[in-house]
Amino acid sequence: MAKQVNSTYGDALFDLAVEEKQVDSILEELTGLLQIMEENEELLTLMTHPEVLKDDKLKMLENIFKGRVSDAVMGTLLIVVKNDRSAELPAICAYVIGRLKEYKRIGIAYVTSAAPLTQEQKAKIEERLIATTDYVTMEMHYKEDASLIGGLIIRMEDRVVDSSIKRQLERMSATLSQG
């Protein structure tokens, strides 16, 4: 059900962003808005609290965001709250951000390595991902996990490439235990 709510409101805002040629500005606004919601849990708590009146929630949103975000984003926020879907605001924002990045052909990759990567290694990974996908740019996220021993794990959407030594050892162990 939550995915349906995200796509219902999110698709409408996405379509409006494309139609009004506001993809870049709405992407920037939603990214900032999502960051605000993540950093200020009290805001979402107030927006979802059953004892806070809907009119008060709407006024609060207008006081905080009116004039700081586009009419399209403001209108979406107000509609979501009017329809008692305040708890879904972060997920709706994340959904639209994903759709807008996909539209702009920006890929998102999560790379886990056993040791820190140099800038040169990071650049090669990014170049390789761009060359093997339809994306024109990549948004790269790096983290380290010493338990991998060596190699990399690269995640993009629902795809995972695990070339870590840890994974190779697990495969060898499974093969040996079967035989």
BALODO-307202 format. One record per atom (N, C-alpha, C): z, y, x; residue in three letters. Coordinates in steps of 0.02 Angstrom, whole numbers, padded with zeros to 5 digits, always signed. Example, Ala and Ser with C-alpha at 12.3 -4.5 7.8 and 13.67 -1.06 7.14 Angstrom:
BEGIN
+00390-00284+00660ala +00390-00225+00615ala +00390-00165+00660ala +00354-00112+00642ser +00357-00053+00684ser +00394+00002+00645ser 
//
This chain:
BEGIN
+00000-00060+00041met +00000+00000+00000met +00000+00063+00043met +00039+00062+00097ala +00044+00121+00140ala -00024+00138+00170ala -00062+00086+00191lys -00128+00099+00220lys -00174+00131+00168lys -00167+00112+00106gln -00208+00141+00053gln -00191+00214+00043gln -00126+00230+00046val -00104+00300+00040val -00131+00340+00098val -00125+00314+00159asn -00150+00349+00218asn -00224+00364+00212asn -00262+00313+00191ser -00334+00323+00187ser -00354+00367+00128ser -00318+00364+00073thr -00335+00406+00016thr -00330+00480+00034thr -00273+00501+00059tyr -00264+00571+00078tyr -00301+00586+00143tyr -00298+00540+00190gly -00329+00551+00255gly -00404+00557+00251gly -00436+00514+00212asp -00509+00517+00206asp -00532+00583+00175asp -00494+00608+00127ala -00511+00671+00096ala -00508+00728+00147ala -00456+00730+00188leu -00450+00782+00238leu -00503+00773+00293leu -00516+00712+00312phe -00568+00699+00362phe -00636+00724+00337phe -00654+00706+00275asp -00718+00727+00247asp -00723+00802+00244asp -00668+00835+00225leu -00667+00909+00222leu -00676+00939+00292leu -00644+00910+00342ala -00649+00935+00411ala -00722+00931+00435ala -00755+00875+00420val -00824+00866+00441val -00870+00914+00402val -00859+00917+00336glu -00901+00959+00293glu -00895+01033+00311glu -00835+01055+00326glu -00822+01126+00342glu -00831+01141+00417glu -00852+01090+00455lys -00861+01096+00528lys -00798+01122+00562lys -00742+01092+00543gln -00676+01110+00571gln -00644+01051+00606gln -00685+01006+00632val -00659+00945+00662val -00611+00961+00719val -00632+01004+00765asp -00590+01019+00824asp -00525+01054+00804asp -00530+01103+00760ser -00470+01141+00742ser -00421+01098+00702ser -00446+01057+00656ile -00402+01015+00616ile -00371+00960+00660ile -00410+00934+00707leu -00382+00885+00754leu -00324+00916+00793leu -00334+00976+00817glu -00281+01011+00855glu -00220+01025+00810glu -00232+01048+00749glu -00177+01062+00703glu -00136+00999+00687glu -00171+00945+00672leu -00137+00883+00653leu -00099+00854+00712leu -00126+00860+00771thr -00092+00836+00831thr -00027+00874+00840thr -00030+00940+00833gly +00031+00981+00837gly +00080+00966+00781gly +00054+00957+00722leu +00097+00942+00664leu +00132+00875+00672leu +00096+00825+00696leu +00126+00760+00707leu +00181+00764+00761leu +00168+00803+00813gln +00218+00812+00866gln +00280+00846+00838gln +00271+00896+00795ile +00328+00930+00765ile +00369+00881+00723ile +00336+00839+00684met +00371+00791+00642met +00408+00739+00685met +00378+00719+00740glu +00410+00669+00784glu +00470+00699+00820glu +00465+00763+00839glu +00520+00795+00876glu +00575+00821+00831glu +00561+00830+00767asn +00610+00858+00720asn +00621+00810+00662asn +00661+00759+00675glu +00674+00709+00623glu +00706+00739+00561glu +00742+00794+00571glu +00776+00826+00514glu +00725+00850+00462glu +00668+00873+00486leu +00617+00898+00440leu +00593+00842+00394leu +00578+00785+00422leu +00555+00729+00381leu +00611+00703+00337leu +00672+00704+00363thr +00730+00683+00322thr +00736+00728+00261thr +00730+00793+00270leu +00733+00840+00213leu +00675+00829+00165leu +00616+00817+00193met +00556+00809+00151met +00559+00745+00110met +00597+00696+00132thr +00600+00632+00096thr +00665+00623+00057thr +00712+00669+00066his +00777+00662+00033his +00770+00669-00042his +00796+00620-00080pro +00787+00622-00153pro +00824+00679-00188pro +00876+00706-00157glu +00913+00760-00189glu +00884+00830-00176glu +00835+00834-00130val +00801+00898-00119val +00745+00903-00170val +00746+00956-00209leu +00696+00965-00261leu +00626+00972-00232leu +00577+00947-00269lys +00508+00950-00247lys +00486+01022-00234lys +00506+01069-00278asp +00489+01139-00268asp +00517+01167-00203asp +00578+01145-00186asp +00609+01167-00124asp +00571+01139-00063asp +00548+01078-00070lys +00508+01048-00016lys +00443+01086-00006lys +00411+01103-00061leu +00348+01140-00058leu +00358+01209-00026leu +00412+01243-00047lys +00427+01309-00018lys +00442+01303+00057lys +00478+01251+00075met +00495+01240+00145met +00430+01231+00187met +00385+01191+00162leu +00321+01180+00197leu +00282+01245+00204leu +00280+01283+00150glu +00243+01347+00152glu +00275+01395+00201glu +00342+01398+00202asn +00377+01442+00249asn +00364+01423+00321asn +00361+01359+00334ile +00353+01335+00403ile +00281+01339+00426ile +00233+01317+00384phe +00165+01307+00408phe +00113+01355+00382phe +00126+01391+00328lys +00074+01435+00300lys +00056+01489+00352lys -00008+01497+00363gly -00032+01545+00412gly -00035+01516+00483gly -00004+01458+00492arg -00006+01426+00558arg -00055+01368+00560arg -00072+01342+00500val -00121+01288+00495val -00175+01310+00445val -00231+01277+00447ser -00287+01294+00403ser -00268+01280+00330ser -00307+01310+00285asp -00297+01297+00214asp -00306+01223+00197asp -00352+01190+00232ala -00365+01119+00219ala -00303+01077+00235ala -00273+01090+00292val -00213+01052+00312val -00155+01070+00267val -00147+01135+00253met -00092+01157+00209met -00099+01126+00140met -00159+01127+00114gly -00171+01097+00048gly -00155+01023+00046gly -00174+00988+00099thr -00159+00916+00103thr -00084+00905+00104thr -00048+00943+00145leu +00025+00937+00148leu +00056+00946+00079leu +00035+00998+00045leu +00063+01013-00021leu +00048+00958-00072leu -00013+00933-00071ile -00032+00879-00118ile +00009+00816-00104ile +00017+00800-00040val +00055+00740-00022val +00127+00746-00048val +00157+00804-00039val +00226+00814-00062val +00230+00815-00138val +00182+00848-00170lys +00181+00849-00244lys +00177+00779-00273lys +00143+00735-00238asn +00135+00666-00262asn +00189+00618-00235asn +00244+00648-00212asp +00301+00609-00187asp +00283+00559-00132asp +00242+00581-00086arg +00222+00539-00029arg +00243+00570+00038arg +00296+00609+00037ser +00319+00644+00098ser +00332+00597+00156ser +00358+00538+00142ala +00374+00490+00195ala +00311+00468+00232ala +00254+00475+00200glu +00191+00453+00230glu +00157+00507+00272glu +00185+00567+00275leu +00153+00622+00312leu +00136+00604+00384leu +00183+00576+00423pro +00164+00559+00493pro +00107+00508+00496pro +00109+00458+00454ala +00057+00407+00454ala -00011+00435+00432ala -00010+00481+00384ile -00072+00513+00361ile -00101+00554+00417ile -00059+00593+00451cys -00082+00634+00508cys -00112+00589+00562cys -00077+00535+00580ala -00101+00489+00632ala -00168+00458+00611ala -00174+00441+00547tyr -00236+00411+00522tyr -00295+00460+00530tyr -00284+00522+00510val -00338+00572+00514val -00355+00587+00587val -00304+00591+00629ile -00316+00603+00700ile -00360+00547+00728ile -00344+00486+00711gly -00385+00429+00733gly -00457+00433+00709gly -00465+00451+00646arg -00533+00457+00618arg -00572+00514+00652arg -00538+00570+00664leu -00571+00627+00696leu -00590+00611+00769leu -00547+00576+00803lys -00563+00557+00873lys -00621+00508+00873lys -00621+00462+00827glu -00676+00414+00821glu -00742+00452+00807glu -00739+00501+00763tyr -00797+00542+00746tyr -00823+00579+00807tyr -00777+00603+00848lys -00796+00640+00909lys -00812+00593+00967lys -00807+00527+00954arg -00819+00475+01004arg -00771+00480+01063arg -00708+00490+01046ile -00654+00490+01095ile -00618+00423+01089ile -00620+00383+01141gly -00586+00319+01141gly -00514+00327+01165gly -00471+00283+01143ile -00401+00285+01163ile -00385+00218+01196ile -00364+00221+01259ala -00349+00160+01296ala -00278+00163+01324ala -00245+00105+01321tyr -00178+00097+01348tyr -00183+00048+01406tyr -00167+00071+01466val -00173+00030+01525val -00104+00018+01554val -00088-00047+01564thr -00025-00066+01595thr -00040-00099+01661thr -00008-00075+01713ser -00018-00103+01780ser +00049-00122+01811ser +00046-00166+01861ala +00108-00188+01893ala +00136-00134+01938ala +00092-00093+01966ala +00113-00040+02013ala +00077+00025+01993ala +00101+00081+02017pro +00068+00144+02001pro -00006+00143+02024pro -00049+00173+01984leu -00120+00177+02000leu -00134+00245+02032leu -00181+00245+02079thr -00201+00309+02110thr -00248+00345+02062thr -00259+00409+02074gln -00306+00447+02033gln -00376+00417+02036gln -00394+00392+02095glu -00460+00361+02104glu -00466+00298+02061glu -00414+00256+02060gln -00414+00196+02019gln -00417+00213+01945gln -00379+00263+01925lys -00380+00285+01855lys -00450+00309+01835lys -00481+00347+01879ala -00549+00373+01866ala -00599+00316+01858ala -00593+00264+01901lys -00638+00207+01897lys -00629+00168+01832lys -00567+00160+01812ile -00553+00125+01749ile -00584+00164+01691ile -00573+00230+01690glu -00600+00271+01636glu -00676+00269+01636glu -00707+00275+01694glu -00781+00271+01699glu -00807+00205+01672glu -00773+00151+01690arg -00794+00084+01668arg -00788+00078+01592arg -00735+00104+01564leu -00726+00100+01491leu -00779+00141+01455leu -00794+00199+01481ile -00847+00240+01450ile -00914+00205+01454ile -00928+00174+01512ala -00992+00140+01522ala -01000+00079+01477ala -00944+00047+01458thr -00949-00016+01419thr -00934-00006+01345thr -00926+00057+01323thr -00912+00071+01253thr -00960+00125+01229thr -00954+00144+01166asp -00994+00198+01138asp -00960+00265+01143asp -00902+00267+01176tyr -00864+00329+01181tyr -00893+00375+01235tyr -00886+00440+01224val -00909+00489+01274val -00852+00513+01318val -00791+00509+01293thr -00732+00525+01333thr -00677+00475+01314thr -00628+00472+01357met -00572+00427+01344met -00506+00465+01349met -00461+00447+01305glu -00392+00471+01308glu -00352+00413+01338glu -00330+00422+01399met -00299+00367+01436met -00223+00373+01435met -00190+00317+01425his -00117+00313+01427his -00098+00258+01477his -00060+00276+01527tyr -00041+00229+01580tyr +00033+00215+01579tyr +00050+00152+01594lys +00121+00135+01604lys +00123+00077+01654lys +00182+00067+01680glu +00191+00015+01731glu +00239-00039+01705glu +00224-00101+01725asp +00267-00157+01709asp +00264-00205+01768asp +00316-00204+01810ala +00318-00244+01871ala +00313-00319+01856ala +00332-00340+01796ser +00329-00412+01780ser +00258-00439+01778ser +00208-00395+01778leu +00138-00418+01778leu +00118-00447+01845leu +00155-00432+01897ile +00145-00453+01966ile +00084-00418+01996ile +00028-00418+01962gly -00033-00385+01984gly -00082-00384+01926gly -00138-00350+01936gly -00188-00346+01884gly -00172-00293+01832gly -00210-00295+01777leu -00204-00244+01724leu -00205-00276+01654leu -00177-00240+01607ile -00186-00254+01536ile -00215-00191+01506ile -00272-00196+01473ile -00304-00138+01442ile -00309-00152+01368ile -00282-00105+01328arg -00285-00110+01255arg -00326-00052+01227arg -00374-00069+01185met -00413-00019+01148met -00420-00045+01077met -00395-00006+01029glu -00396-00027+00959glu -00366-00096+00953glu -00405-00145+00929asp -00378-00212+00920asp -00401-00260+00976asp -00428-00232+01030arg -00451-00272+01086arg -00403-00267+01144arg -00392-00324+01177val -00347-00327+01235val -00382-00367+01290val -00384-00338+01349val -00408-00373+01408val -00348-00380+01455val -00328-00442+01465asp -00268-00456+01506asp -00290-00492+01569asp -00295-00456+01625ser -00313-00486+01689ser -00253-00488+01736ser -00194-00488+01707ser -00133-00487+01748ser -00121-00556+01780ser -00090-00555+01837ile -00072-00617+01871ile -00022-00657+01829ile +00022-00621+01796lys +00072-00655+01753lys +00036-00697+01700lys -00014-00669+01668arg -00052-00705+01616arg -00090-00765+01646arg -00119-00756+01705gln -00155-00810+01737gln -00107-00867+01755gln -00047-00851+01777leu +00003-00902+01792leu +00024-00939+01728leu +00031-00901+01674glu +00049-00933+01610glu -00005-00982+01587glu -00068-00963+01596arg -00124-01007+01577arg -00124-01071+01620arg -00114-01061+01686met -00113-01119+01731met -00055-01165+01713met +00003-01137+01698ser +00060-01176+01680ser +00047-01216+01616ser +00016-01184+01567ala +00001-01218+01504ala -00050-01275+01515ala -00099-01262+01557thr -00150-01313+01572thr -00118-01373+01607thr -00075-01359+01656leu -00042-01413+01693leu +00005-01453+01649leu +00040-01420+01603ser +00087-01456+01560ser +00051-01499+01508ser -00010-01481+01491gln -00049-01521+01444gln -00077-01584+01477gln -00095-01578+01541gly -00128-01634+01576gly -00077-01680+01604gly 
//
